Amino acid sequence: MLLLETSNKINRDRIGGILRYERLFGPWRFHFVEGKRFEQPVRDVASLGVNGILSGTTLTELLPAVMRTRVPTVFFDAQEPSQQQHRRFLKFSTVTCDNRAVGCFGAEFLLKQGFSHFAYVEDIWNSLWSQGREEGFRERLEQTGASCAVYRVASPKLRDDWGREQHALAKWLASLPKPVGILAACDVRGRQILDTCQWANIGVPDEVAVLGIDNDELICSSANPPMSSILRDTEKSDYLAAELLDRMMRRKTRKKEALRYGPLEVIERLSTERFQFVDRLAVKAIEFIRINSGIGMGVPDVVKRLGVSRRLAETRFRQATGHSIHEEIQNARLEQVCRLLRETDLSIGKITEQCGFVTESYLGLIFRRHNQMSMREYRRSSRQDA
């Protein structure tokens, strides 16, 4: 039996890994419990005749039935919000993320990015896994002599109302020394930080760089700007758990085991990008251009955002980047054109209009100049590669 909530990206990855193990060393027959709305509850696990169970810990209403059975069971990431709740898993075999190692990995990445100020944003419950990530993050920073500010949810009222908490988070972010590299306890928390920065007019990544954990593509790619994130080695955890359960079901081991896995790599996106120049005005301009590249803005919009004269904005931007604001806008628009060609079926005319180009023929001319092929050729080529 697999008891894994499939709304969680990590669990979806795990199911894929378990199925790969089964194809190599099976056959196994699976009974899936995914926590979906219209799914029938499992009252008696033994009545299903299962020989083994791989379970997460988020389907809390099913855990008592699982824990009562004598069927060999392995739990994933059995780290509850409190130590008292965590103790109930101690009699079971587990495959658990080394969260201190994840936090240390995040610190190492941000140190290499050149930051000298650092902060950590805990999850709203300050769960054991979040505490571990904070400890690993702070310990690695302290080894270099750096300190770390920590954001904690101040009250149950803030925990229960994001609208209220966002004000508190914005105030805390504004108080940090800049530029600052922030590790978020998870991707959901990271996106909240990015949303708050945009709401409070705090530059990303110029003033605040944000690194999430789990690399949930939907969350990271939909953030503005897209968020860098630590990918945990869940493929290894899948294999370890399935292999351990296999031995338990075959009665090759009766010993309780506590296996661990760690981080794999950082998937870098714009939220942690470090520019090769230090002019804050130019960095602020690029941030604005990238965020708004799909809405047909022009140089006057960028200048208005910067709050300086057009001449000063143009001069400082060219000195920092080697090209004009107009060229930067055009490059950002062309990147958006490429995304729309790859990922949508919009007509060339619609793409021309959406990306702020005057005519389809003009867009076609500069697109060919930049990409050495027409837009139709690019769309056809990108889909063949996919």
N, C-alpha and C positions, 0 to 999 in steps of 0.2 A: 504494500500500500504506500502511495505517495500522498502525504498531506502537506501541500505547499500552495500558499496563496498566490495565484498566478497574476494578480494585479501588481505584484512586486517583480521588478526587472531581474533582480538577482535570482529569484526562484525560477523564473522562466529559463534563465541560463542554466540553472542546476538541472532542470528536467531534461534539457537537451544533453547535458553531460552524462546523466544517468542512463539515458537511452543509448548513448554511444557505448557505455560500458556493457549494457545488456546485449548489444549486438555482437560484442566481442566474446563475452563470457556467459551468455544466457543459454537457453531461453528463459525469460521471466514473463509472467503474466501480471499486468499491472491493474490495480484499482486506484483511480485518481480521485482525490478529494481536494477541490480547488477553492472552496470558500465562495462559490458563486451564489447569487441571490436565490435562485430557485432550486438549488441543490438539496437533496434530502440529507438530513443529518445521519451520522453513524452512531447508533446507540450502543451496539455491541460489536466490537471489532472482531472477537473470536468467531462470531456467527458467519463472517465472510470467508473464513478459512484461509486467511493470509498467513504466510510463513515469515514475513519480515516487514518492518515499517521504516521508512525514511520520512522524517517529519521536520517541518519548521516549528516555530513557536508562536506564530501570530494567530492561528486558528484556535483561540483560547477556549472556546466552548467544547472543542473536541479533545483537548489534552487530557482531561480526567479519564476518559474512556481508553485512550492510548496508554496512559500510565498504569491503568489497572490490569492490562493484559500481560501475559507472560511471553508474548511474541517478541523475538529479537528486534530491538529498536535502536535506531541511531538518530539523534537530533542534530539539526544544523543550527549553529550560532545560538546556543542556548544561554543567552545573556539577557536576563530580564532587567526591568528598570531598577529593581532593588536587590540587594544581596539576599534578603530573606526569601523573595520569590525565586531567586536563582538556585537556592539550595535544593529545590525539588528535582532538579535535573542531575544532581550529583551521582545518583545511582545508575544513570544511563550512560551509554557510550555517546560521545559527541564529536563533531567536527566543527571547530570554532575559529573564527578569524582572530589572528593576533593583532588586536587593535592598537596596542602600543607600537608595533612595527609599522602599522599604517600611518599613525601620527608622526613617527620619526621620518618616514618616507616623504610625507608632506612637507616637513620642515626642511629636509635635504633639498627638495625641489625649489622651495622658495628662497633658500639661502643661495643656491646656484643662480637664481634669477637676479641676485644682487640686492635684495631688500635688507634693510637694517632695522626696520620696525615690523613687528609681527603681532597677530591676534588670532584668537580661536573663538568660534561661536558654537556653544554647546547645543544639543538637541533640547527640545522643550521640557523633557522629563529628566534631563541629566542622567540618562541611563548608564548602566555599567559599560556598555560598549563605547558610549560617548566619553565617559571618564577615561577609559583606556587610551583613546585617540588623543585626548587632551594631554595626558601624562607623557605619552611618547613624543608628542609635538614639543612640549615644554622642555623635556629632558634634553632633546637634541639641540634645541636653541641655547639652553643654559651651558652646554658644552662649548659653545662658541662665545659665550659672554653676553648673548642677546637675551632680552626679556620678552615676555609675552602678555599682552592684555587679554582678558577673558570676558566674554559677554555671557551673563547668566540671566535666566528669566526671573524677574524680581518678585512676581506674585502669581497666585492662581488665576487672578483676573486677566493678567497678560497672557498666561498660558492658554486660556480658553477663548481669547479674542485676538486674532491677528491684527485687526484694525487698530486696537489699542497698542499692541506690542510693537507695531511698526514705528510708532512715534518714539518709543523708548529706544528701539534699535537705531533709528536715525540719529537721535541725540548722541548715542554712544559712538556711532561711526564718525560723526562730525568732530568728536572730542579726540580721536586718535591722531597721533603724529603721522604725517604723510611724507612720502608714499608708504603704504603698509600692505604687507602680504597677509591675507586672512585664509585660514583653513576652516571650512565649515564641517560640522559633524557628519553631514550627509548632503546629497545633491539637493534635496528639497529645501534644506536650510540655506544652501548656497544660493539657490534661486531667490529665496526671500531676501537675502542680502543684496543681490543685484537689483531686484525690484525696488528695494528701499533706497539704494544709491541713486537710481534714476528718479525716484519720487523726490528725494532730498537734494537733487542737483549735485551729487558727488561723482567725480569723474572716475570711470573704469576703463582701462586699468591704470590710468595716470596717477590717481590718488589712492585708489583701493583696487588691489588685485585679489580675485576670489578663486579658491581651489576647492572643489567639492570632492565627495567620496562616493563611489559606486559606478560612475560613468553610465548613468541611465540616459540613453540617447535622447529620449523624448524630452526629459527635463533639461538636459544640457544644451541641446540644439535649439530649444524654444526659448531659452533665457536670452536676455538682451543686455550685453553682447553674449554670444555663446560661451558656455562655461567650461573651463578646464576641470578635469576630474581624475581622481585616482581609481584605476581599474584594479579591483581585487582579483586574486587568482582563484576565482570560483570554479574554473575547470578542474583545478587540482582538488578542490574540496569535493566536487562531484565524484571524482574518481576515488578519493580516499574513503568517502562515505559508502559508496556502492561496493567497493572491494571489502571493506570491513563488514558490512551487512552480509555479503556473500559468504564470508568465512563463518559468521555467526549462524547463518541458516544451515550451513553444511556441518555445523558443530565442530569446526576446526579450532574455534576459540570460544571460551566462556568468560574471558577476562574483559572487564570494563576498560575501555580505552578513551583517552581524551586527545584527539589529534588536532593539529593547528595548521592554518595556512595564512599567507600574508599578502602584501600588495604585489602587483605585477608591473605596472607602468603608469605613468601619467599621460593621459590623452590631452594634449594641449589644444586649447581654443583661445579666442580673443580675450577672455577675462583675465589672463595672466601674461599677455604679450608685452614684452619689454622693447620699447623703441630704441633705435640706434642713436637718437638725438635727445637732448635734454630740454629743448625749448618747450615750456609748458603751454604756450599759446598754440604752437603747431600740434602738439599732442592732443590738446582739447579739440582742435579743429578736426583732426582725423577721427577721433572718437565720435564726434557729431556726424561726420560724413558717413561713417560706416553704419551707424545706427539708422540713419535716415535715407540710405541710398535708394530705397525702393519707392520714395514718395515724390520724386521729381523736384528736389530742391536745387537751388543755384548758389552762386558765390555770395550774393547779398544775404541769403539766409545764414550762411556760415559766418559772415562778418557780423551780422546782428547778434548771433550767439556768442561771439567772442567779445563783443562790447568795446571794440576799438575801431579806428578808422580803417577804411578799405586798404589804403596805401600801406599802413603799418602791418595789417594782417597779411597782405600779399608779400611784403618784403620779408617779414619774419618767417613765413611759411616756406618761401623759396630758399632762404638761407639754411633752414633746418633740413629740408627734404631734397632740395635740388630740382624741384618742379613746382608748378603753380597750383593754387587751390582748384582751379578749373580742371586741370589734368587729374588731380586726385579724385574729384567728383566723377569725372568721366570714367576713370578706372574702376571706381566702386560701382557705378552703374553697369559697366560691362560685366563685372563679376555677377551682379544680380541678373543680367540678361542670360549669362551662362547657366546659372542655377535654374531659372525658369525654363530654359530650353531642355535641360537635363531632366527636370523633375515634374514638369507640367505638360499639358497638351494645348496650352494657350497658343493662339495664332501669332505670327510674327507682328501683325498689326497691333494686337492687344499688348504684347510685350513692349513694343516701341512706345506706346502710349503710357503704360504703367511705369516704365523706367525713365520717363521724362525726356525722350528724344523727340525732335521736331517732326522728322519724317522717317519712314521706313527705309528709304533709299540712303539717307545720311547714316543711319545706324548700320545698315549693311556695309557701307563703305568703311567705317572705322572698325567694325567688327572683323572684317576680312584683313584689315591692316594689322590688327592686334593678334589674330588667331590663324592667319594664313588659310582660312577656309570660310565658306559662307555659313550663315546661321543654320540653314537646313542641313548642310553637310555635318556641322557640329552636332546637331540633335541626332542625326542618324548614327554618327560615329559613337556618341556617348551611350546610346541604347544598345548598340552591338557589343560594346565593351562590358556593359552591365549583364 
